[in-house]
Amino acid sequence: MAKDQDAVLTTVEGNIGLIAINNAPVNALGAAVRLGLQSAIKTLSDNPELNVIAIYGEGRCLSAGADIREFGKAPIGPPFAGCSRRHRELSGSRDFRRAWSNPGRRA
């Protein structure tokens, strides 16, 4: 399992924001990953220089799903639905739709 601060990594390459889930061995969506995704999506989506944000998994898969180490325990960290709230806000905006319909546009 990655340390909390390393569970999700962000980088910017030109006008592309990259979010890497880095929670070996299967990138399970534990509390640290959910919190990291939430923070990374907010940080990158607030960057006006980016046209695209891509999420990928380090290692062999994007994510195997829930972290079984958290089963049967009191919930910790944000729910996964909180991670996608910013995506839903953005997906309704004209700038977001334009970026997806014309990914080669310049900022």
Backbone bond lengths (Angstrom), bond angles and torsions (degrees), N, CA, C in turn:
res aa  C-N    CA-C-N  psi(-1)  N-CA   C-N-CA  omega(-1)  CA-C   N-CA-C  phi
1 M - - - 1.449 - - 1.519 108.92 -
2 A 1.321 116.60 137.46 1.457 121.78 179.54 1.525 110.22 -73.66
3 K 1.319 115.54 152.42 1.454 119.24 171.15 1.521 107.23 -63.30
4 D 1.327 116.79 152.27 1.460 120.35 -175.85 1.525 113.15 -50.02
5 Q 1.335 117.64 -45.33 1.454 119.89 -176.60 1.524 112.75 -72.37
6 D 1.328 118.26 -13.70 1.461 121.81 -179.54 1.528 113.33 -105.91
7 A 1.331 118.24 0.53 1.460 121.08 -175.11 1.523 112.13 -67.76
8 V 1.322 117.02 -28.77 1.463 122.36 177.14 1.527 107.05 -136.05
9 L 1.320 115.86 127.82 1.459 121.54 -178.26 1.520 109.56 -115.72
10 T 1.318 117.24 141.53 1.461 120.11 177.05 1.520 109.73 -121.90
11 T 1.319 114.81 144.26 1.456 121.61 173.50 1.517 107.73 -143.63
12 V 1.310 115.30 161.06 1.460 121.63 176.26 1.515 107.32 -125.68
13 E 1.320 115.52 128.10 1.463 121.65 176.09 1.516 107.25 -124.58
14 G 1.320 116.02 103.65 1.456 120.53 -176.14 1.518 109.95 64.35
15 N 1.338 116.35 -121.66 1.461 120.13 179.44 1.535 112.06 -102.78
16 I 1.330 116.35 24.05 1.462 122.32 -179.46 1.520 109.45 -117.98
17 G 1.328 116.04 125.50 1.458 121.64 173.81 1.516 109.05 -95.23
18 L 1.316 117.28 131.61 1.462 121.81 -178.80 1.524 109.82 -116.65
19 I 1.327 115.14 132.72 1.461 121.94 176.50 1.520 106.87 -119.55
20 A 1.332 116.17 120.87 1.465 121.28 -179.61 1.525 109.50 -110.19
21 I 1.336 116.19 124.80 1.459 120.67 171.32 1.522 105.63 -82.42
22 N 1.338 115.99 122.95 1.456 121.75 -170.78 1.529 109.62 -128.99
23 N 1.326 116.15 63.44 1.468 121.67 -176.27 1.528 108.81 -127.54
24 A 1.336 115.12 74.72 1.469 121.40 -177.08 1.528 110.80 -60.12
25 P 1.305 119.07 151.08 1.459 126.03 9.11 1.528 114.02 -91.55
26 V 1.348 118.98 -17.83 1.472 119.36 -174.01 1.524 113.22 -125.31
27 N 1.336 117.64 16.37 1.459 122.59 178.35 1.530 112.74 54.25
28 A 1.330 115.49 43.58 1.462 120.81 179.29 1.529 110.00 -59.62
29 L 1.326 115.26 147.22 1.458 121.35 -174.98 1.523 111.75 -88.28
30 G 1.323 115.88 61.60 1.451 121.91 177.42 1.521 111.11 -74.81
31 A 1.324 116.14 179.02 1.465 122.24 -176.55 1.522 112.27 -55.70
32 A 1.324 118.17 -43.33 1.468 120.71 -178.69 1.524 111.15 -63.78
33 V 1.328 116.73 -38.63 1.465 120.10 179.09 1.527 109.86 -69.14
34 R 1.320 117.44 -44.79 1.473 119.68 179.94 1.525 111.15 -60.53
35 L 1.316 116.30 -44.28 1.468 120.11 178.66 1.528 110.21 -64.85
36 G 1.325 116.87 -42.02 1.459 120.70 178.72 1.511 112.97 -63.94
37 L 1.336 117.02 -40.89 1.469 120.52 177.49 1.522 110.90 -63.77
38 Q 1.310 116.00 -44.43 1.459 120.51 179.67 1.530 110.30 -58.26
39 S 1.308 116.79 -47.37 1.458 121.82 -179.05 1.531 111.52 -66.61
40 A 1.331 116.70 -44.46 1.467 121.07 -178.11 1.527 111.55 -64.42
41 I 1.326 116.73 -42.85 1.466 120.06 179.67 1.524 110.25 -62.94
42 K 1.320 116.85 -43.00 1.463 119.60 178.73 1.513 110.82 -63.87
43 T 1.321 117.07 -48.99 1.463 120.85 -177.99 1.521 111.72 -59.51
44 L 1.317 117.19 -49.35 1.461 119.91 -177.12 1.517 112.42 -71.89
45 S 1.324 118.01 -35.68 1.468 119.26 -178.93 1.524 111.66 -70.84
46 D 1.326 117.78 -19.95 1.466 121.33 176.52 1.530 112.35 -83.36
47 N 1.324 117.96 -4.23 1.462 122.52 -178.86 1.533 109.25 -88.14
48 P 1.334 118.40 109.35 1.473 120.62 -176.54 1.525 113.62 -69.17
49 E 1.321 118.41 -12.91 1.464 121.82 -179.07 1.529 112.72 -80.04
50 L 1.334 117.21 -13.01 1.464 120.28 -175.55 1.519 111.94 -91.35
51 N 1.321 115.49 137.86 1.463 122.17 174.23 1.515 111.82 -100.86
52 V 1.339 117.03 -24.84 1.459 122.07 -174.04 1.522 108.98 -142.47
53 I 1.335 115.36 142.88 1.459 121.25 169.53 1.519 106.59 -123.72
54 A 1.325 116.60 125.03 1.461 121.77 -179.47 1.526 109.21 -117.15
55 I 1.327 116.23 139.46 1.462 122.04 176.69 1.524 107.71 -113.12
56 Y 1.329 116.35 131.90 1.459 120.29 178.09 1.516 109.31 -141.80
57 G 1.309 116.01 165.38 1.455 121.58 178.57 1.510 111.34 -106.15
58 E 1.318 116.46 132.91 1.461 120.77 172.47 1.531 107.28 -71.17
59 G 1.309 116.73 150.19 1.460 120.01 178.31 1.512 112.62 82.95
60 R 1.328 115.98 -141.70 1.463 120.22 -167.95 1.521 116.16 -90.45
61 C 1.340 119.26 -9.30 1.469 118.41 -179.69 1.524 110.93 -154.97
62 L 1.328 115.54 162.21 1.456 120.68 174.57 1.520 108.55 -63.67
63 S 1.325 116.99 -60.51 1.464 122.52 175.48 1.517 108.81 -166.24
64 A 1.319 115.26 141.96 1.463 120.15 176.83 1.526 111.31 -84.79
65 G 1.333 117.64 -8.97 1.461 121.23 178.97 1.521 111.58 116.35
66 A 1.315 115.04 -148.03 1.468 121.21 -175.61 1.530 111.30 -60.13
67 D 1.311 115.50 153.80 1.465 121.71 178.23 1.526 108.34 -87.83
68 I 1.321 117.51 110.27 1.469 120.71 -175.15 1.522 112.26 -64.20
69 R 1.333 117.58 -17.88 1.468 119.95 176.88 1.527 111.75 -67.60
70 E 1.329 116.99 -15.69 1.460 121.06 179.44 1.527 112.69 -96.74
71 F 1.326 117.91 -6.57 1.469 121.13 -179.51 1.526 109.92 -62.35
72 G 1.326 116.70 139.34 1.455 121.70 176.42 1.513 114.49 74.67
73 K 1.320 117.83 7.82 1.458 122.13 179.19 1.523 109.38 -113.63
74 A 1.318 115.35 161.48 1.471 119.55 175.88 1.532 108.51 -61.70
75 P 1.326 117.57 139.46 1.469 120.28 -179.76 1.528 111.73 -59.17
76 I 1.323 115.72 138.14 1.460 121.67 175.00 1.518 108.55 -129.92
77 G 1.307 115.95 152.39 1.455 119.93 179.21 1.513 111.63 71.54
78 P 1.320 116.26 178.39 1.459 119.88 -178.29 1.528 111.17 -73.02
79 P 1.343 116.98 148.76 1.465 118.10 173.03 1.525 108.74 -68.53
80 F 1.305 117.23 156.47 1.463 119.43 -178.72 1.528 111.19 -60.08
81 A 1.334 117.64 -32.17 1.462 120.71 179.11 1.527 110.90 -57.41
82 G 1.330 117.74 -32.25 1.455 120.94 178.58 1.517 112.70 -66.22
83 C 1.313 117.21 -27.95 1.464 121.36 179.57 1.512 111.35 -69.29
84 S 1.317 116.90 -31.48 1.458 119.54 -175.90 1.520 112.96 -95.71
85 R 1.328 118.12 -2.33 1.468 120.65 -179.87 1.523 110.51 -58.83
86 R 1.319 118.14 -45.48 1.463 120.74 -179.74 1.523 110.33 -63.34
87 H 1.326 117.73 -37.29 1.462 120.59 176.88 1.522 110.28 -60.48
88 R 1.345 117.05 -44.11 1.462 119.86 179.45 1.523 110.86 -63.09
89 E 1.333 117.55 -39.50 1.465 120.64 178.17 1.521 109.98 -62.61
90 L 1.319 116.34 -45.11 1.455 120.68 -178.01 1.523 112.72 -69.27
91 S 1.324 116.65 -36.53 1.461 119.40 -174.33 1.523 112.43 -65.84
92 G 1.309 117.79 -18.66 1.460 120.75 176.41 1.512 113.41 -87.67
93 S 1.323 117.75 -8.05 1.461 120.02 -176.62 1.525 111.27 -85.11
94 R 1.307 115.64 150.43 1.462 120.68 -179.73 1.530 110.96 -65.13
95 D 1.338 117.79 -39.07 1.462 120.16 -179.96 1.520 111.61 -61.58
96 F 1.331 117.04 -39.82 1.462 120.79 179.33 1.523 110.20 -64.28
97 R 1.322 117.13 -47.45 1.471 119.92 -179.82 1.519 110.90 -62.83
98 R 1.320 117.14 -39.72 1.462 120.08 -179.96 1.522 110.40 -64.39
99 A 1.333 117.22 -39.89 1.461 120.19 179.20 1.522 111.28 -62.74
100 W 1.331 117.16 -39.07 1.462 119.78 -179.84 1.517 111.48 -75.08
101 S 1.325 117.96 -33.88 1.460 119.18 -178.74 1.525 111.51 -79.99
102 N 1.331 117.33 -21.83 1.460 121.65 179.39 1.520 108.82 -140.42
103 P 1.350 117.71 72.85 1.462 119.70 -174.60 1.519 114.93 -63.79
104 G 1.331 118.44 -13.01 1.453 120.47 -179.97 1.511 113.68 -88.39
105 R 1.327 117.32 2.36 1.473 119.18 -176.88 1.520 110.55 -65.78
106 R 1.294 115.24 154.63 1.478 121.63 178.23 1.516 108.99 -95.54
107 A 1.333 115.86 142.52 1.465 120.94 178.95 1.520 109.42 -71.97
